Amino acid sequence: MLKYKITQYFNGVKGTGPLARGSEGEQSSPFFTATGRTRILYVCPRAHEWGHYSDRTRSEIESLLRAGGEVALLTFQGLRDGKLPPNVNHYTVLKPGSLLSVLIERLSALKLFYYAKHLFYQAACILYAIRIVKRHKYDFLYLLNGDPYMFLPFLSSLFLKNIRWILIMMTPFYGMKGSFRHGYPRSMDLYRRCQNLSLWGSVYRTAMQRNRFTIVGHDELTVNAWSSFMDGVLAGHVYLIPWGYNLAQEEVSMSDARKVLGLPTDKTIFLLFGVVHQGRDPETVIEALTHMPDIIVLQIGFVPPVRHEELISLVQSLGIGDRYMIVNEWVSEDIKRNYFFAADAVILSYKEEFLEWPSVLWTACSLKRPIIASDRPSIKSYLQRYGTGLVFKTSDPHSLRNTINQFLSMSSSEIKAIRQRASDLAQDSSSDNSARLLVDILETQEVI
C-alpha cells in the first residue's frame, strides 16, 4: 500500500518528509493542550445544500473527533440530514425556515444570485465564526471551501490577532493566473483575475503577520496554484493532504443492490453519479454507448433544466433510451450507496477544462468500485499511481468505447485486484488518515 507524506509548498516548490516544515527550530504546540483537547470550530457555509458538503462535514467531524479533537460545527442554516455525532455543538447563522432563509431560497432561482448567495453565506459564517472563536476560546477556525472567496478570511483578520485558521481549498481555479480553458462563467473569471491582482498582497501579508493560516489542498494542481498565488504570498503555508471518504463499514452484494433498485441482474451496468455541472461530460458516454447493446448506463444526480433537455434529446436521437437511464434528482446517502454497489464500474467523464479533484472518485474507492475515467490530470495521477481503473481520452467516445471493452475483457481476478487497490487508495486518503495528517501539521506549528 502506498502511503502519502505531508507536503508543504514554498513558491510552488515542494518539500517532503514525515513533515516538511517552513523553517528550522519551530516550537511545537501539542494537539492536546494543557487545558485539555484542542478545540476546533468547523465551518461549512453550504452544509444545508444538496451535494457532498453535508456528507463531508459529518465524515470529517467524526474523523477529527477520533484524532483527539473537540469539534463544534457552524453552518449558515443547518446541516442537511442532520446526523451529527453526539455532544457536538451546532451553531447556525439563520434558523431553517426563517423569513430571510425563505427569501434567499426564492432569490436562488435567479442565475445572477447563485454566486452572490454563496458569497453571502461565506461572509456571514466567517463573521459569526470569529465571534464564536473569541467568545468560547476555540483553538482553530476550520473553514471548508476557503475558495472561491479566499480574500474573506484575510480581510476579516486585518484587525484581529492570534486567530488560527485552517482553510480547505477545493479548486485551483481561483488561484491561477492568466488565460486558460475552464468551464466557469465569465463573471467568475473576471472575479478570479481581480482577486489575483498584486495590489491585494499587503492585505494577505498583514493578516498573516497577526494570525496563523494553514492552507490545505487535496491534489498537486490545487496546492501548486495556491502556493504560487499572488507571487507566492502564501508560500510556506500550503500543504498537500489527500482527502476521501472512509471505507464502507458494510458492503452490499451487487445482486442485492440491484434487487433493491429494480435493476437487471444479467446486464453490465456502469454508473455516472453527481450533479451535472459545467465540467461534466455525459455526452461522451452517451455517444460511446451506441453499438454496445448489452450495457446499461445509469446517470444519477441533478441536471440543470436546459442541459437535461439536451441530454434527453441526444439519447432519443441515438435510440438508446432503454440503455441510458437518467435519474434527475438528489438521492439519499443510503440509496447512493446502493447505486454504487449495483454498478460494475463507475465512469468519471469530464471535459478538458475540468480542473478540480472529483469527490465521486473517493466515493467509488471507499465502496471498492473500479473506475473508468477521463485522462484529466487530477484524476489520472491517482488511477495510475494505484491502478484503480482505466483512463480514456477526454471527450472521445471511440476511446471510451475501447476502454469499456478492455474492462469487459478483464478476468474476475483482475477485477478483484482493482477493487483491492481501490480500497488501498481509500485507506491512504481516508477522512481519518487526513485528520491525522492535519493533526501532525498543527502539532508542529509555532504557538502564536
C-alpha positions as CSV (number, residue, x, y, z in Angstrom):
1,M,0.0,0.0,0.0
2,L,1.3,3.4,-0.9
3,K,1.5,6.0,1.9
4,Y,1.2,9.7,1.5
5,K,3.6,12.1,3.1
6,I,2.6,15.6,4.1
7,T,3.9,18.0,1.6
8,Q,4.4,21.7,2.2
9,Y,4.7,24.1,-0.7
10,F,7.1,27.1,-1.0
11,N,6.6,29.2,-4.0
12,G,5.5,26.2,-5.9
13,V,8.4,24.0,-4.8
14,K,7.5,21.2,-2.5
15,G,9.4,19.8,0.4
16,T,8.7,16.3,1.7
17,G,9.4,14.2,4.7
18,P,7.3,12.9,7.6
19,L,6.5,16.6,7.7
20,A,8.0,19.4,5.6
21,R,8.5,22.5,7.8
22,G,8.8,26.1,6.8
23,S,11.8,26.8,8.9
24,E,14.1,25.1,11.4
25,G,13.7,25.3,15.1
26,E,10.0,25.9,15.3
27,Q,8.4,25.4,18.7
28,S,5.7,22.7,18.9
29,S,2.3,23.0,20.5
30,P,0.6,19.7,21.2
31,F,-2.8,18.8,19.9
32,F,-3.7,18.0,23.5
33,T,-3.2,21.3,25.3
34,A,-2.5,21.9,29.0
35,T,-6.2,22.6,29.4
36,G,-7.5,19.5,27.6
37,R,-8.3,18.6,24.0
38,T,-7.7,21.1,21.2
39,R,-11.0,22.8,20.3
40,I,-11.9,23.2,16.6
41,L,-14.8,25.2,15.2
42,Y,-15.6,23.6,11.9
43,V,-17.3,26.0,9.5
44,C,-19.3,24.8,6.4
45,P,-21.4,27.6,5.0
46,R,-23.1,25.3,2.4
47,A,-23.9,22.3,4.7
48,H,-27.7,22.9,4.2
49,E,-27.5,22.4,0.4
50,W,-27.8,19.2,-1.5
51,G,-24.5,17.7,-2.6
52,H,-21.3,16.5,-0.9
53,Y,-20.9,19.3,1.6
54,S,-23.1,17.8,4.3
55,D,-21.7,14.3,3.8
56,R,-18.1,15.5,4.0
57,T,-18.9,17.7,7.1
58,R,-20.2,14.7,9.0
59,S,-17.4,12.5,7.9
60,E,-14.7,15.0,8.7
61,I,-16.1,15.9,12.1
62,E,-16.2,12.3,13.1
63,S,-12.5,11.9,11.9
64,L,-11.3,15.0,13.8
65,L,-13.0,13.6,17.0
66,R,-11.3,10.3,16.5
67,A,-8.0,12.1,16.1
68,G,-8.4,13.6,19.5
69,G,-10.0,17.0,18.9
70,E,-13.1,18.6,20.4
71,V,-15.2,19.8,17.5
72,A,-18.2,22.2,17.1
73,L,-20.0,23.0,13.9
74,L,-21.1,26.3,12.4
75,T,-23.4,26.3,9.3
76,F,-25.4,29.0,7.6
77,Q,-28.7,27.4,8.2
78,G,-28.3,23.8,9.3
79,L,-26.9,20.5,8.2
80,R,-28.8,18.5,5.6
81,D,-30.0,15.2,7.0
82,G,-28.6,16.1,10.5
83,K,-26.9,13.0,12.0
84,L,-24.1,14.8,13.9
85,P,-22.1,12.8,16.4
86,P,-23.4,13.2,20.0
87,N,-22.0,16.1,22.1
88,V,-21.1,18.2,19.0
89,N,-22.3,21.8,19.4
90,H,-24.0,23.1,16.3
91,Y,-24.3,26.9,15.7
92,T,-26.3,28.4,12.8
93,V,-26.3,31.9,11.4
94,L,-30.0,31.6,10.5
95,K,-32.7,29.2,11.6
96,P,-34.0,27.0,8.7
97,G,-37.4,28.3,7.7
98,S,-36.8,31.8,8.9
99,L,-38.1,34.7,6.7
100,L,-34.6,35.6,5.5
101,S,-33.8,32.0,4.6
102,V,-37.0,31.7,2.6
103,L,-36.2,34.9,0.8
104,I,-32.7,33.7,-0.1
105,E,-34.2,30.4,-1.4
106,R,-36.6,32.3,-3.7
107,L,-33.9,34.5,-5.0
108,S,-31.8,31.4,-5.8
109,A,-33.9,30.9,-8.8
110,L,-32.2,33.9,-10.4
111,K,-28.9,32.8,-12.1
112,L,-27.2,36.1,-11.1
113,F,-27.9,35.4,-7.4
114,Y,-26.4,31.9,-7.4
115,Y,-22.8,33.1,-6.8
116,A,-23.9,36.1,-4.8
117,K,-25.7,34.0,-2.2
118,H,-22.6,31.8,-1.7
119,L,-20.6,35.0,-1.0
120,F,-23.2,36.0,1.5
121,Y,-23.1,32.5,3.2
122,Q,-19.3,32.7,3.4
123,A,-19.1,36.2,4.7
124,A,-21.9,35.7,7.3
125,C,-20.4,32.5,8.6
126,I,-16.9,33.9,8.9
127,L,-18.0,36.9,10.9
128,Y,-20.1,34.8,13.1
129,A,-17.3,32.2,13.5
130,I,-14.8,34.8,14.6
131,R,-17.2,35.9,17.3
132,I,-17.7,32.3,18.5
133,V,-14.0,31.5,18.4
134,K,-13.2,34.6,20.6
135,R,-16.1,34.1,23.0
136,H,-15.7,30.4,23.5
137,K,-11.9,30.1,23.2
138,Y,-11.7,27.7,20.2
139,D,-8.1,26.9,19.2
140,F,-8.7,26.7,15.5
141,L,-11.2,28.0,13.0
142,Y,-11.6,25.4,10.2
143,L,-13.3,26.7,7.0
144,L,-14.3,24.2,4.4
145,N,-14.2,25.5,0.9
146,G,-12.0,28.5,1.5
147,D,-12.2,29.3,-2.1
148,P,-13.6,31.0,-4.2
149,Y,-13.9,33.9,-1.7
150,M,-10.3,33.5,-0.5
151,F,-10.0,37.1,0.4
152,L,-12.7,37.0,3.1
153,P,-10.6,35.2,5.9
154,F,-7.7,37.5,5.3
155,L,-9.7,40.7,5.1
156,S,-11.6,39.9,8.2
157,S,-8.3,39.2,10.0
158,L,-6.7,42.5,9.4
159,F,-7.8,43.9,12.8
160,L,-7.6,40.6,14.7
161,K,-4.8,38.8,16.4
162,N,-4.0,35.2,17.2
163,I,-6.8,33.6,15.2
164,R,-5.6,30.2,13.9
165,W,-7.3,29.5,10.6
166,I,-7.4,26.2,8.7
167,L,-8.6,26.8,5.1
168,I,-9.5,23.9,2.8
169,M,-9.2,24.7,-0.9
170,M,-11.3,22.7,-3.2
171,T,-10.2,24.0,-6.6
172,P,-7.1,25.6,-8.2
173,F,-9.2,27.8,-10.5
174,Y,-9.3,30.9,-8.3
175,G,-5.6,30.8,-7.5
176,M,-4.5,30.6,-11.2
177,K,-3.2,33.4,-13.3
178,G,-3.7,34.4,-16.9
179,S,-5.9,32.9,-19.6
180,F,-6.7,29.2,-19.8
181,R,-9.7,26.9,-20.7
182,H,-12.2,26.5,-17.9
183,G,-15.9,26.0,-17.6
184,Y,-16.7,28.9,-15.2
185,P,-18.9,31.8,-16.2
186,R,-17.3,35.0,-17.5
187,S,-18.3,36.9,-14.3
188,M,-16.3,34.4,-12.1
189,D,-13.4,34.5,-14.5
190,L,-13.3,38.3,-14.1
191,Y,-13.5,37.9,-10.4
192,R,-10.6,35.5,-10.5
193,R,-8.5,38.0,-12.3
194,C,-9.3,40.7,-9.9
195,Q,-8.6,38.5,-6.9
196,N,-5.1,37.8,-8.3
197,L,-4.1,41.5,-8.6
198,S,-0.8,42.0,-6.7
199,L,-2.2,45.1,-5.0
200,W,-4.0,42.8,-2.6
201,G,-0.7,41.4,-1.4
202,S,-0.4,43.8,1.6
203,V,-3.8,42.6,2.9
204,Y,-2.6,39.0,2.9
205,R,0.8,39.8,4.4
206,T,-0.7,41.9,7.2
207,A,-3.3,39.3,8.1
208,M,-0.6,36.6,8.2
209,Q,1.6,38.7,10.5
210,R,-1.1,38.9,13.0
211,N,-2.7,35.5,12.7
212,R,-1.9,31.9,11.7
213,F,-3.0,30.4,8.4
214,T,-2.8,26.7,7.5
215,I,-4.0,26.2,3.9
216,V,-4.8,22.6,2.6
217,G,-5.3,21.3,-0.9
218,H,-6.1,17.8,-1.9
219,D,-4.2,17.4,-5.1
220,E,-1.0,18.8,-6.6
221,L,-2.7,21.1,-9.1
222,T,-4.6,22.8,-6.3
223,V,-1.7,23.3,-4.0
224,N,0.6,24.4,-6.7
225,A,-1.9,27.1,-7.8
226,W,-2.3,28.4,-4.2
227,S,1.3,28.3,-3.3
228,S,2.0,30.5,-6.4
229,F,-1.0,32.7,-5.7
230,M,-0.2,36.4,-6.0
231,D,3.5,35.8,-6.5
232,G,3.8,33.4,-3.6
233,V,2.3,35.4,-0.8
234,L,1.0,32.2,0.8
235,A,4.4,30.3,0.4
236,G,5.2,28.1,3.3
237,H,1.6,27.9,4.4
238,V,0.2,25.5,1.8
239,Y,0.0,21.7,2.4
240,L,-1.0,18.7,0.3
241,I,-3.2,16.4,2.3
242,P,-5.3,14.0,0.1
243,W,-8.9,13.6,1.3
244,G,-11.5,11.0,0.7
245,Y,-14.3,9.1,2.4
246,N,-13.6,6.3,4.9
247,L,-14.0,2.8,3.7
248,A,-17.6,1.5,3.9
249,Q,-18.1,-0.5,7.1
250,E,-20.8,-2.7,5.5
251,E,-20.9,-3.9,1.9
252,V,-24.0,-4.9,-0.1
253,S,-23.6,-7.5,-2.8
254,M,-24.2,-6.4,-6.4
255,S,-27.2,-8.7,-6.8
256,D,-28.8,-7.5,-3.6
257,A,-28.3,-3.8,-4.5
258,R,-29.8,-4.4,-8.0
259,K,-32.8,-6.1,-6.5
260,V,-33.4,-3.2,-4.2
261,L,-33.2,-0.7,-7.1
262,G,-35.1,-2.9,-9.5
263,L,-32.2,-3.2,-11.9
264,P,-31.5,-6.2,-14.2
265,T,-29.0,-8.8,-12.8
266,D,-27.8,-10.1,-16.1
267,K,-26.5,-6.8,-17.6
268,T,-23.3,-4.9,-17.2
269,I,-24.1,-1.6,-15.5
270,F,-21.9,1.5,-15.4
271,L,-22.7,4.4,-13.1
272,L,-22.3,8.2,-13.6
273,F,-23.0,9.9,-10.3
274,G,-23.3,13.5,-9.2
275,V,-24.5,17.0,-10.3
276,V,-24.0,17.6,-14.0
277,H,-22.1,20.8,-13.7
278,Q,-20.2,22.7,-16.4
279,G,-17.2,20.4,-16.2
280,R,-19.0,17.1,-16.5
281,D,-19.3,15.3,-19.9
282,P,-22.1,12.7,-20.0
283,E,-22.5,13.4,-23.8
284,T,-19.3,11.4,-24.5
285,V,-20.7,8.5,-22.5
286,I,-24.0,8.6,-24.4
287,E,-22.2,8.6,-27.7
288,A,-20.0,5.8,-26.7
289,L,-23.0,3.6,-25.7
290,T,-24.1,3.2,-29.4
291,H,-23.1,-0.2,-30.8
292,M,-22.9,-1.6,-27.2
293,P,-26.3,-3.3,-26.8
294,D,-25.5,-5.3,-23.6
295,I,-24.5,-2.3,-21.5
296,I,-26.7,-0.1,-19.3
297,V,-25.6,3.3,-18.0
298,L,-27.2,4.9,-15.0
299,Q,-26.8,8.7,-14.7
300,I,-27.8,9.7,-11.2
301,G,-28.0,13.3,-9.9
302,F,-29.4,16.7,-10.5
303,V,-29.2,18.1,-14.1
304,P,-30.0,21.7,-14.8
305,P,-33.2,22.0,-16.9
306,V,-31.6,23.1,-20.2
307,R,-28.8,20.5,-20.0
308,H,-31.4,17.9,-19.1
309,E,-33.4,18.6,-22.2
310,E,-30.3,18.4,-24.4
311,L,-29.2,15.0,-22.9
312,I,-32.7,13.6,-23.3
313,S,-32.7,14.7,-26.9
314,L,-29.3,13.2,-27.6
315,V,-30.3,9.9,-26.0
316,Q,-33.5,9.7,-28.1
317,S,-31.8,10.6,-31.3
318,L,-29.3,7.8,-30.9
319,G,-32.1,5.3,-30.0
320,I,-30.6,4.2,-26.7
321,G,-33.3,5.3,-24.3
322,D,-33.7,1.8,-22.9
323,R,-30.0,1.6,-22.0
324,Y,-29.1,5.1,-20.8
325,M,-31.2,6.0,-17.8
326,I,-31.3,9.4,-16.3
327,V,-32.5,9.8,-12.7
328,N,-32.6,13.6,-12.4
329,E,-32.9,14.0,-8.7
330,W,-31.0,14.1,-5.4
331,V,-30.8,10.8,-3.7
332,S,-30.2,9.9,0.0
333,E,-26.9,8.5,1.2
334,D,-28.3,5.0,1.6
335,I,-29.7,5.0,-2.0
336,K,-26.5,6.4,-3.3
337,R,-24.5,3.6,-1.8
338,N,-26.9,1.1,-3.4
339,Y,-26.3,2.6,-6.8
340,F,-22.5,2.3,-6.4
341,F,-22.8,-1.3,-5.2
342,A,-25.1,-2.2,-8.1
343,A,-22.5,-0.9,-10.7
344,D,-19.8,-3.0,-12.3
345,A,-17.7,0.2,-12.5
346,V,-18.0,4.0,-12.1
347,I,-17.4,6.3,-15.1
348,L,-15.9,9.7,-14.4
349,S,-16.4,11.6,-17.6
350,Y,-15.1,15.2,-17.6
351,K,-14.3,17.9,-20.1
352,E,-10.9,19.2,-20.9
353,E,-11.5,22.4,-18.9
354,F,-12.3,20.4,-15.7
355,L,-9.6,21.4,-13.1
356,E,-10.9,20.0,-9.7
357,W,-10.5,16.7,-8.0
358,P,-13.9,14.9,-8.1
359,S,-15.4,13.7,-4.9
360,V,-17.1,10.8,-6.8
361,L,-13.6,9.3,-7.2
362,W,-13.3,9.0,-3.4
363,T,-16.8,7.7,-3.0
364,A,-16.1,5.0,-5.6
365,C,-12.9,3.9,-3.9
366,S,-14.5,3.9,-0.4
367,L,-17.0,1.4,-1.9
368,K,-14.3,-0.5,-3.8
369,R,-15.7,0.1,-7.2
370,P,-13.4,0.0,-10.3
371,I,-13.2,3.4,-12.2
372,I,-13.1,4.3,-15.9
373,A,-12.2,8.0,-16.1
374,S,-11.2,10.8,-18.4
375,D,-7.5,11.4,-18.5
376,R,-7.7,14.7,-16.6
377,P,-4.6,15.3,-14.5
378,S,-6.4,15.5,-11.2
379,I,-7.9,12.0,-11.8
380,K,-5.3,10.2,-13.9
381,S,-2.5,10.6,-11.4
382,Y,-4.4,8.7,-8.7
383,L,-5.6,6.0,-11.1
384,Q,-2.2,5.3,-12.5
385,R,-0.5,5.5,-9.1
386,Y,-2.8,3.0,-7.5
387,G,-4.1,1.0,-10.5
388,T,-7.7,1.5,-9.5
389,G,-9.1,1.5,-13.1
390,L,-8.6,2.6,-16.7
391,V,-8.5,6.0,-18.4
392,F,-9.7,7.1,-21.8
393,K,-9.0,10.2,-23.9
394,T,-11.1,13.1,-22.7
395,S,-14.3,13.7,-24.7
396,D,-13.5,10.9,-27.1
397,P,-16.4,8.4,-27.4
398,H,-14.3,6.0,-29.5
399,S,-11.6,5.9,-26.8
400,L,-14.2,5.4,-24.1
401,R,-15.8,2.5,-26.1
402,N,-12.4,0.8,-26.4
403,T,-11.7,1.3,-22.7
404,I,-15.0,-0.2,-21.8
405,N,-14.3,-3.2,-24.0
406,Q,-10.9,-3.5,-22.3
407,F,-12.6,-3.5,-18.9
408,L,-15.1,-6.1,-20.1
409,S,-12.3,-8.4,-21.2
410,M,-10.8,-8.5,-17.7
411,S,-10.9,-11.7,-15.7
412,S,-12.7,-11.8,-12.3
413,S,-9.3,-12.0,-10.6
414,E,-8.2,-8.8,-12.3
415,I,-11.4,-7.0,-11.3
416,K,-10.9,-8.3,-7.7
417,A,-7.3,-6.9,-7.7
418,I,-8.6,-3.5,-8.9
419,R,-11.2,-3.4,-6.1
420,Q,-8.5,-4.1,-3.6
421,R,-6.3,-1.3,-4.9
422,A,-9.3,1.0,-4.7
423,S,-9.6,0.0,-1.1
424,D,-5.9,0.9,-0.6
425,L,-6.4,4.3,-2.1
426,A,-9.4,4.9,0.1
427,Q,-7.5,4.0,3.2
428,D,-4.5,6.2,2.3
429,S,-6.7,9.2,1.5
430,S,-9.5,8.4,4.0
431,S,-11.0,11.1,6.1
432,D,-9.5,9.5,9.2
433,N,-6.0,9.5,7.7
434,S,-6.4,13.1,6.5
435,A,-7.4,14.2,10.0
436,R,-4.3,12.5,11.5
437,L,-2.0,14.2,8.9
438,L,-3.7,17.6,9.7
439,V,-3.0,17.0,13.4
440,D,0.6,16.3,12.6
441,I,0.8,19.7,11.0
442,L,-0.9,21.5,13.8
443,E,1.3,19.9,16.4
444,T,4.4,21.3,14.9
445,Q,3.2,24.9,14.4
446,E,4.7,27.7,16.5
447,V,2.5,29.0,19.2
448,I,1.1,32.5,18.4
